[in-house]
Amino acid sequence: MNVGEAYAFCRRIAHRYGSNFSVGFRFLPRRKRRAVYAAYAFCRWADDIVDEASVGAGFSRPTATLDQWQSELEACYAGQPTHAITIALSDALRFFAIPKSAFIALIDGCRQDLIKKRYETFDELLHYCQLVASSISDISLAIFGYRSDAAIDHGRALATALQLTNVTRDIGDDLGRDRVYVPQEELRRFGVTDSDLFGRIESAAVRQLIEFQIDRAESYFRAAQPLVDELSFDARFPTLLMGGIYATVLRRLRNDPLIVLRKRLSLTPTEKVAVVARRLLRPRFI
């Protein structure tokens, strides 16, 4: 497979599975866009190894398969990739100093998903976010470019905001994998049990619990706002769009918090176009 075909493979993965992210990707200049597609596809592949195994499909030996995927990462950084995704990623590494440690952290987070199904405190959840989300920020910043080290903390705040949005939006979906990412101490604080979630009980207590998750995710979006001015100019609007898409998901959830127990909320193409228009007029995440 040649490099062009490898990038096309990664692009298809990003557009199919990362529709919210890919809205912003499309506005990046070509070299950065292709690098982001490759990085996203690598991370998505690792995530799918775990998620498909959790529902009894796809990869039957996920731990061993993750080990193999990490070995492929090593081969990629050694200039000897064998998979379509790592062929593209290896080419991207010629132009961008993407830290290998960030991909390793992401894989470690995927390994954690195989053994940890509950989080007692928010600090525990935040550590998980550092593995699977802050790592993505570090990868993205290496591609996007930035002015000062202040961008690193702001970028990690944005990545945490996106991950907490996922946690909230996917409460119902994650139940099918026997995962509850909402901290157990917060369930107790609002008088909610795991059984209430698995029973998909649409109570006032569950609504308040979800609203609390929305509030916290929005606070991370606000903390991340200075990132925009720290980024290279050609990455500012794409990043605004990626954050704006997820912030819009939160706004939709606030209108009907209990929808997370019924289905996985997604934005329509018209709603995504509206996000683009709003961020042109008002360059803020929320």
ABEGO torsion letter per residue (X at the ends): XBAAAAAAAAAAAAAAAAAAAAAAAAABBAAAAAAAAAAAAAAAAAAAAAAAAAAGBEBABAAAAAAAAAAAAAAAAAGBBABAAAAAAAAAAAABBBBAAAAAAAAAAAAAAAABABBABAAAAAAAAAAAAAAAAAAAAAAAEBABAAAAAAAAAAAAAAAAAAAAAAAAAAAAAGBBABBAAAAAAAGBBAAAAAAGBBBAAAAAAAAAAAAAAAAAAAAAAAAAAABBAAAAAAAAAAAAAAAAAAAAAAABAAAAAABBBBBBAAAAAAAAAAAAABBBAX
